[in-house]
């Protein structure tokens, strides 16, 4: 599985309702060792809304 597919699969698991918190998104980025912007871009691509953003990363 390539990196993008792996991130997308994890996002589907975490954001089953189409939403993910900023904390969860940053934690996923750290866990997968990718930049937060990459997770944010894939959220946009997948139509997942990021809520409770603390730092304006997404």
HTML snippet that shows the backbone in 3Dmol.js (N, CA, C, O; Angstrom):
<script src="https://3Dmol.org/build/3Dmol-min.js"></script>
<div id="view" style="width:600px;height:400px;position:relative"></div>
<script>
const pdb = `
ATOM      1  N   UNK A   1       0.863  -1.185   0.000  1.00  0.00           N
ATOM      2  CA  UNK A   1       0.000   0.000   0.000  1.00  0.00           C
ATOM      3  C   UNK A   1       0.900   1.236   0.000  1.00  0.00           C
ATOM      4  O   UNK A   1       1.820   1.341   0.812  1.00  0.00           O
ATOM      5  N   UNK A   2       0.633   2.160  -0.906  1.00  0.00           N
ATOM      6  CA  UNK A   2       1.447   3.370  -0.942  1.00  0.00           C
ATOM      7  C   UNK A   2       1.042   4.316   0.196  1.00  0.00           C
ATOM      8  O   UNK A   2       0.007   4.129   0.835  1.00  0.00           O
ATOM      9  N   UNK A   3       1.855   5.307   0.429  1.00  0.00           N
ATOM     10  CA  UNK A   3       1.668   6.220   1.565  1.00  0.00           C
ATOM     11  C   UNK A   3       0.324   6.947   1.508  1.00  0.00           C
ATOM     12  O   UNK A   3      -0.373   7.049   2.518  1.00  0.00           O
ATOM     13  N   UNK A   4      -0.039   7.451   0.326  1.00  0.00           N
ATOM     14  CA  UNK A   4      -1.299   8.174   0.185  1.00  0.00           C
ATOM     15  C   UNK A   4      -2.473   7.262   0.528  1.00  0.00           C
ATOM     16  O   UNK A   4      -3.384   7.663   1.253  1.00  0.00           O
ATOM     17  N   UNK A   5      -2.453   6.046   0.012  1.00  0.00           N
ATOM     18  CA  UNK A   5      -3.536   5.098   0.286  1.00  0.00           C
ATOM     19  C   UNK A   5      -3.601   4.759   1.771  1.00  0.00           C
ATOM     20  O   UNK A   5      -4.686   4.607   2.333  1.00  0.00           O
ATOM     21  N   UNK A   6      -2.448   4.644   2.396  1.00  0.00           N
ATOM     22  CA  UNK A   6      -2.395   4.346   3.831  1.00  0.00           C
ATOM     23  C   UNK A   6      -3.026   5.490   4.641  1.00  0.00           C
ATOM     24  O   UNK A   6      -3.813   5.250   5.557  1.00  0.00           O
ATOM     25  N   UNK A   7      -2.675   6.715   4.298  1.00  0.00           N
ATOM     26  CA  UNK A   7      -3.235   7.873   5.006  1.00  0.00           C
ATOM     27  C   UNK A   7      -4.746   7.932   4.789  1.00  0.00           C
ATOM     28  O   UNK A   7      -5.505   8.168   5.728  1.00  0.00           O
ATOM     29  N   UNK A   8      -5.170   7.719   3.561  1.00  0.00           N
ATOM     30  CA  UNK A   8      -6.599   7.776   3.257  1.00  0.00           C
ATOM     31  C   UNK A   8      -7.369   6.691   4.013  1.00  0.00           C
ATOM     32  O   UNK A   8      -8.468   6.945   4.506  1.00  0.00           O
ATOM     33  N   UNK A   9      -6.818   5.518   4.107  1.00  0.00           N
ATOM     34  CA  UNK A   9      -7.476   4.438   4.841  1.00  0.00           C
ATOM     35  C   UNK A   9      -7.613   4.789   6.318  1.00  0.00           C
ATOM     36  O   UNK A   9      -8.659   4.564   6.927  1.00  0.00           O
ATOM     37  N   UNK A  10      -6.555   5.337   6.880  1.00  0.00           N
ATOM     38  CA  UNK A  10      -6.598   5.741   8.298  1.00  0.00           C
ATOM     39  C   UNK A  10      -7.607   6.858   8.514  1.00  0.00           C
ATOM     40  O   UNK A  10      -8.321   6.869   9.517  1.00  0.00           O
ATOM     41  N   UNK A  11      -7.667   7.803   7.569  1.00  0.00           N
ATOM     42  CA  UNK A  11      -8.642   8.885   7.689  1.00  0.00           C
ATOM     43  C   UNK A  11     -10.070   8.344   7.652  1.00  0.00           C
ATOM     44  O   UNK A  11     -10.931   8.818   8.393  1.00  0.00           O
ATOM     45  N   UNK A  12     -10.324   7.359   6.796  1.00  0.00           N
ATOM     46  CA  UNK A  12     -11.654   6.745   6.747  1.00  0.00           C
ATOM     47  C   UNK A  12     -12.019   6.134   8.097  1.00  0.00           C
ATOM     48  O   UNK A  12     -13.163   6.234   8.540  1.00  0.00           O
ATOM     49  N   UNK A  13     -11.047   5.506   8.745  1.00  0.00           N
ATOM     50  CA  UNK A  13     -11.286   4.874  10.043  1.00  0.00           C
ATOM     51  C   UNK A  13     -11.572   5.916  11.120  1.00  0.00           C
ATOM     52  O   UNK A  13     -12.493   5.757  11.920  1.00  0.00           O
ATOM     53  N   UNK A  14     -10.781   6.974  11.132  1.00  0.00           N
ATOM     54  CA  UNK A  14     -10.891   7.995  12.181  1.00  0.00           C
ATOM     55  C   UNK A  14     -12.087   8.909  11.942  1.00  0.00           C
ATOM     56  O   UNK A  14     -12.795   9.270  12.882  1.00  0.00           O
ATOM     57  N   UNK A  15     -12.307   9.276  10.708  1.00  0.00           N
ATOM     58  CA  UNK A  15     -13.331  10.279  10.385  1.00  0.00           C
ATOM     59  C   UNK A  15     -14.537   9.635   9.715  1.00  0.00           C
ATOM     60  O   UNK A  15     -14.983  10.084   8.659  1.00  0.00           O
ATOM     61  N   UNK A  16     -15.053   8.600  10.321  1.00  0.00           N
ATOM     62  CA  UNK A  16     -16.189   7.887   9.756  1.00  0.00           C
ATOM     63  C   UNK A  16     -17.408   8.766   9.528  1.00  0.00           C
ATOM     64  O   UNK A  16     -18.219   8.492   8.644  1.00  0.00           O
ATOM     65  N   UNK A  17     -17.539   9.827  10.328  1.00  0.00           N
ATOM     66  CA  UNK A  17     -18.682  10.734  10.184  1.00  0.00           C
ATOM     67  C   UNK A  17     -18.364  11.941   9.296  1.00  0.00           C
ATOM     68  O   UNK A  17     -19.154  12.881   9.212  1.00  0.00           O
ATOM     69  N   UNK A  18     -17.197  11.907   8.631  1.00  0.00           N
ATOM     70  CA  UNK A  18     -16.824  12.996   7.732  1.00  0.00           C
ATOM     71  C   UNK A  18     -16.169  14.177   8.413  1.00  0.00           C
ATOM     72  O   UNK A  18     -16.018  15.246   7.821  1.00  0.00           O
ATOM     73  N   UNK A  19     -15.774  13.973   9.684  1.00  0.00           N
ATOM     74  CA  UNK A  19     -15.117  15.045  10.445  1.00  0.00           C
ATOM     75  C   UNK A  19     -13.950  14.464  11.238  1.00  0.00           C
ATOM     76  O   UNK A  19     -13.977  13.307  11.658  1.00  0.00           O
ATOM     77  N   UNK A  20     -12.942  15.280  11.429  1.00  0.00           N
ATOM     78  CA  UNK A  20     -11.800  14.897  12.240  1.00  0.00           C
ATOM     79  C   UNK A  20     -11.331  16.144  12.982  1.00  0.00           C
ATOM     80  O   UNK A  20     -11.319  17.238  12.418  1.00  0.00           O
ATOM     81  N   UNK A  21     -10.951  15.983  14.226  1.00  0.00           N
ATOM     82  CA  UNK A  21     -10.459  17.138  14.979  1.00  0.00           C
ATOM     83  C   UNK A  21      -9.028  17.453  14.570  1.00  0.00           C
ATOM     84  O   UNK A  21      -8.310  16.596  14.054  1.00  0.00           O
ATOM     85  N   UNK A  22      -8.639  18.660  14.801  1.00  0.00           N
ATOM     86  CA  UNK A  22      -7.272  19.092  14.511  1.00  0.00           C
ATOM     87  C   UNK A  22      -6.280  18.211  15.282  1.00  0.00           C
ATOM     88  O   UNK A  22      -5.254  17.798  14.742  1.00  0.00           O
ATOM     89  N   UNK A  23      -6.593  17.938  16.520  1.00  0.00           N
ATOM     90  CA  UNK A  23      -5.701  17.114  17.347  1.00  0.00           C
ATOM     91  C   UNK A  23      -5.526  15.730  16.723  1.00  0.00           C
ATOM     92  O   UNK A  23      -4.409  15.220  16.644  1.00  0.00           O
ATOM     93  N   UNK A  24      -6.626  15.124  16.282  1.00  0.00           N
ATOM     94  CA  UNK A  24      -6.549  13.802  15.659  1.00  0.00           C
ATOM     95  C   UNK A  24      -5.748  13.849  14.362  1.00  0.00           C
ATOM     96  O   UNK A  24      -4.961  12.944  14.084  1.00  0.00           O
ATOM     97  N   UNK A  25      -5.944  14.893  13.573  1.00  0.00           N
ATOM     98  CA  UNK A  25      -5.227  15.021  12.302  1.00  0.00           C
ATOM     99  C   UNK A  25      -3.727  15.195  12.531  1.00  0.00           C
ATOM    100  O   UNK A  25      -2.911  14.584  11.840  1.00  0.00           O
ATOM    101  N   UNK A  26      -3.376  16.023  13.494  1.00  0.00           N
ATOM    102  CA  UNK A  26      -1.949  16.220  13.793  1.00  0.00           C
ATOM    103  C   UNK A  26      -1.330  14.950  14.366  1.00  0.00           C
ATOM    104  O   UNK A  26      -0.187  14.621  14.052  1.00  0.00           O
ATOM    105  N   UNK A  27      -2.068  14.248  15.190  1.00  0.00           N
ATOM    106  CA  UNK A  27      -1.582  12.990  15.762  1.00  0.00           C
ATOM    107  C   UNK A  27      -1.345  11.964  14.656  1.00  0.00           C
ATOM    108  O   UNK A  27      -0.337  11.257  14.669  1.00  0.00           O
ATOM    109  N   UNK A  28      -2.272  11.882  13.698  1.00  0.00           N
ATOM    110  CA  UNK A  28      -2.118  10.959  12.571  1.00  0.00           C
ATOM    111  C   UNK A  28      -0.879  11.319  11.751  1.00  0.00           C
ATOM    112  O   UNK A  28      -0.108  10.438  11.372  1.00  0.00           O
ATOM    113  N   UNK A  29      -0.689  12.599  11.478  1.00  0.00           N
ATOM    114  CA  UNK A  29       0.484  13.041  10.714  1.00  0.00           C
ATOM    115  C   UNK A  29       1.774  12.654  11.432  1.00  0.00           C
ATOM    116  O   UNK A  29       2.725  12.185  10.808  1.00  0.00           O
ATOM    117  N   UNK A  30       1.797  12.853  12.737  1.00  0.00           N
ATOM    118  CA  UNK A  30       2.985  12.504  13.518  1.00  0.00           C
ATOM    119  C   UNK A  30       3.217  10.995  13.502  1.00  0.00           C
ATOM    120  O   UNK A  30       4.340  10.527  13.315  1.00  0.00           O
ATOM    121  N   UNK A  31       2.148  10.253  13.697  1.00  0.00           N
ATOM    122  CA  UNK A  31       2.229   8.786  13.722  1.00  0.00           C
ATOM    123  C   UNK A  31       2.749   8.223  12.405  1.00  0.00           C
ATOM    124  O   UNK A  31       3.561   7.297  12.398  1.00  0.00           O
ATOM    125  N   UNK A  32       2.283   8.779  11.299  1.00  0.00           N
ATOM    126  CA  UNK A  32       2.690   8.301   9.970  1.00  0.00           C
ATOM    127  C   UNK A  32       3.920   9.024   9.435  1.00  0.00           C
ATOM    128  O   UNK A  32       4.392   8.729   8.337  1.00  0.00           O
ATOM    129  N   UNK A  33       4.433   9.963  10.209  1.00  0.00           N
ATOM    130  CA  UNK A  33       5.636  10.723   9.856  1.00  0.00           C
ATOM    131  C   UNK A  33       5.493  11.429   8.504  1.00  0.00           C
ATOM    132  O   UNK A  33       6.343  11.315   7.620  1.00  0.00           O
ATOM    133  N   UNK A  34       4.378  12.165   8.382  1.00  0.00           N
ATOM    134  CA  UNK A  34       4.139  12.992   7.200  1.00  0.00           C
ATOM    135  C   UNK A  34       3.803  14.398   7.674  1.00  0.00           C
ATOM    136  O   UNK A  34       3.379  14.568   8.817  1.00  0.00           O
ATOM    137  N   UNK A  35       3.980  15.406   6.835  1.00  0.00           N
ATOM    138  CA  UNK A  35       3.631  16.766   7.234  1.00  0.00           C
ATOM    139  C   UNK A  35       2.122  16.905   7.469  1.00  0.00           C
ATOM    140  O   UNK A  35       1.332  16.292   6.751  1.00  0.00           O
ATOM    141  N   UNK A  36       1.716  17.694   8.453  1.00  0.00           N
ATOM    142  CA  UNK A  36       0.288  17.924   8.688  1.00  0.00           C
ATOM    143  C   UNK A  36      -0.438  18.422   7.438  1.00  0.00           C
ATOM    144  O   UNK A  36      -1.608  18.098   7.232  1.00  0.00           O
ATOM    145  N   UNK A  37       0.243  19.200   6.610  1.00  0.00           N
ATOM    146  CA  UNK A  37      -0.381  19.710   5.384  1.00  0.00           C
ATOM    147  C   UNK A  37      -0.799  18.577   4.448  1.00  0.00           C
ATOM    148  O   UNK A  37      -1.803  18.686   3.744  1.00  0.00           O
ATOM    149  N   UNK A  38      -0.028  17.491   4.442  1.00  0.00           N
ATOM    150  CA  UNK A  38      -0.373  16.346   3.589  1.00  0.00           C
ATOM    151  C   UNK A  38      -1.682  15.709   4.067  1.00  0.00           C
ATOM    152  O   UNK A  38      -2.542  15.360   3.259  1.00  0.00           O
ATOM    153  N   UNK A  39      -1.819  15.561   5.379  1.00  0.00           N
ATOM    154  CA  UNK A  39      -3.067  15.033   5.939  1.00  0.00           C
ATOM    155  C   UNK A  39      -4.215  15.992   5.622  1.00  0.00           C
ATOM    156  O   UNK A  39      -5.302  15.561   5.239  1.00  0.00           O
ATOM    157  N   UNK A  40      -3.969  17.283   5.782  1.00  0.00           N
ATOM    158  CA  UNK A  40      -4.990  18.281   5.495  1.00  0.00           C
ATOM    159  C   UNK A  40      -5.422  18.260   4.039  1.00  0.00           C
ATOM    160  O   UNK A  40      -6.612  18.364   3.742  1.00  0.00           O
ATOM    161  N   UNK A  41      -4.471  18.126   3.131  1.00  0.00           N
ATOM    162  CA  UNK A  41      -4.792  18.088   1.702  1.00  0.00           C
ATOM    163  C   UNK A  41      -5.642  16.864   1.369  1.00  0.00           C
ATOM    164  O   UNK A  41      -6.572  16.945   0.566  1.00  0.00           O
ATOM    165  N   UNK A  42      -5.319  15.738   1.986  1.00  0.00           N
ATOM    166  CA  UNK A  42      -6.107  14.532   1.731  1.00  0.00           C
ATOM    167  C   UNK A  42      -7.497  14.640   2.349  1.00  0.00           C
ATOM    168  O   UNK A  42      -8.465  14.115   1.799  1.00  0.00           O
ATOM    169  N   UNK A  43      -7.596  15.310   3.476  1.00  0.00           N
ATOM    170  CA  UNK A  43      -8.924  15.558   4.057  1.00  0.00           C
ATOM    171  C   UNK A  43      -9.760  16.373   3.080  1.00  0.00           C
ATOM    172  O   UNK A  43     -10.925  16.056   2.845  1.00  0.00           O
ATOM    173  N   UNK A  44      -9.179  17.410   2.514  1.00  0.00           N
ATOM    174  CA  UNK A  44      -9.887  18.230   1.524  1.00  0.00           C
ATOM    175  C   UNK A  44     -10.326  17.367   0.339  1.00  0.00           C
ATOM    176  O   UNK A  44     -11.471  17.437  -0.107  1.00  0.00           O
ATOM    177  N   UNK A  45      -9.397  16.558  -0.158  1.00  0.00           N
ATOM    178  CA  UNK A  45      -9.667  15.700  -1.308  1.00  0.00           C
ATOM    179  C   UNK A  45     -10.803  14.712  -1.019  1.00  0.00           C
ATOM    180  O   UNK A  45     -11.595  14.385  -1.902  1.00  0.00           O
ATOM    181  N   UNK A  46     -10.869  14.244   0.228  1.00  0.00           N
ATOM    182  CA  UNK A  46     -11.863  13.247   0.617  1.00  0.00           C
ATOM    183  C   UNK A  46     -13.160  13.869   1.146  1.00  0.00           C
ATOM    184  O   UNK A  46     -14.114  13.154   1.454  1.00  0.00           O
ATOM    185  N   UNK A  47     -13.189  15.191   1.249  1.00  0.00           N
ATOM    186  CA  UNK A  47     -14.383  15.868   1.757  1.00  0.00           C
ATOM    187  C   UNK A  47     -14.543  15.764   3.259  1.00  0.00           C
ATOM    188  O   UNK A  47     -15.654  15.883   3.775  1.00  0.00           O
ATOM    189  N   UNK A  48     -13.438  15.542   3.973  1.00  0.00           N
ATOM    190  CA  UNK A  48     -13.459  15.444   5.434  1.00  0.00           C
ATOM    191  C   UNK A  48     -13.194  16.827   6.016  1.00  0.00           C
ATOM    192  O   UNK A  48     -12.221  17.489   5.653  1.00  0.00           O
ATOM    193  N   UNK A  49     -14.059  17.251   6.911  1.00  0.00           N
ATOM    194  CA  UNK A  49     -13.913  18.558   7.560  1.00  0.00           C
ATOM    195  C   UNK A  49     -13.048  18.430   8.810  1.00  0.00           C
ATOM    196  O   UNK A  49     -13.226  17.515   9.613  1.00  0.00           O
ATOM    197  N   UNK A  50     -12.119  19.354   8.957  1.00  0.00           N
ATOM    198  CA  UNK A  50     -11.288  19.416  10.164  1.00  0.00           C
ATOM    199  C   UNK A  50     -11.889  20.478  11.069  1.00  0.00           C
ATOM    200  O   UNK A  50     -12.103  21.617  10.654  1.00  0.00           O
ATOM    201  N   UNK A  51     -12.160  20.089  12.315  1.00  0.00           N
ATOM    202  CA  UNK A  51     -12.769  21.038  13.247  1.00  0.00           C
ATOM    203  C   UNK A  51     -11.857  21.243  14.454  1.00  0.00           C
ATOM    204  O   UNK A  51     -10.926  20.474  14.694  1.00  0.00           O
ATOM    205  N   UNK A  52     -12.147  22.284  15.192  1.00  0.00           N
ATOM    206  CA  UNK A  52     -11.402  22.638  16.405  1.00  0.00           C
ATOM    207  C   UNK A  52      -9.914  22.844  16.119  1.00  0.00           C
ATOM    208  O   UNK A  52      -9.056  22.393  16.879  1.00  0.00           O
ATOM    209  N   UNK A  53      -9.621  23.530  15.016  1.00  0.00           N
ATOM    210  CA  UNK A  53      -8.225  23.766  14.660  1.00  0.00           C
ATOM    211  C   UNK A  53      -7.621  24.789  15.609  1.00  0.00           C
ATOM    212  O   UNK A  53      -8.169  25.873  15.809  1.00  0.00           O
ATOM    213  N   UNK A  54      -6.501  24.431  16.183  1.00  0.00           N
ATOM    214  CA  UNK A  54      -5.873  25.250  17.211  1.00  0.00           C
ATOM    215  C   UNK A  54      -4.787  26.177  16.659  1.00  0.00           C
ATOM    216  O   UNK A  54      -4.600  27.288  17.154  1.00  0.00           O
ATOM    217  N   UNK A  55      -4.089  25.720  15.650  1.00  0.00           N
ATOM    218  CA  UNK A  55      -2.910  26.464  15.188  1.00  0.00           C
ATOM    219  C   UNK A  55      -3.043  27.006  13.768  1.00  0.00           C
ATOM    220  O   UNK A  55      -2.121  27.645  13.260  1.00  0.00           O
ATOM    221  N   UNK A  56      -4.160  26.760  13.137  1.00  0.00           N
ATOM    222  CA  UNK A  56      -4.323  27.201  11.759  1.00  0.00           C
ATOM    223  C   UNK A  56      -3.512  26.388  10.780  1.00  0.00           C
ATOM    224  O   UNK A  56      -3.183  26.865   9.694  1.00  0.00           O
ATOM    225  N   UNK A  57      -3.182  25.152  11.156  1.00  0.00           N
ATOM    226  CA  UNK A  57      -2.379  24.278  10.275  1.00  0.00           C
ATOM    227  C   UNK A  57      -3.195  23.800   9.084  1.00  0.00           C
ATOM    228  O   UNK A  57      -2.642  23.527   8.019  1.00  0.00           O
ATOM    229  N   UNK A  58      -4.494  23.697   9.256  1.00  0.00           N
ATOM    230  CA  UNK A  58      -5.331  23.094   8.217  1.00  0.00           C
ATOM    231  C   UNK A  58      -6.277  24.127   7.648  1.00  0.00           C
ATOM    232  O   UNK A  58      -7.068  23.816   6.758  1.00  0.00           O
TER     233      UNK A  58
END
`;
const viewer = $3Dmol.createViewer("view");
viewer.addModel(pdb, "pdb");
viewer.setStyle({}, {cartoon: {color: "spectrum"}});
viewer.zoomTo();
viewer.render();
</script>
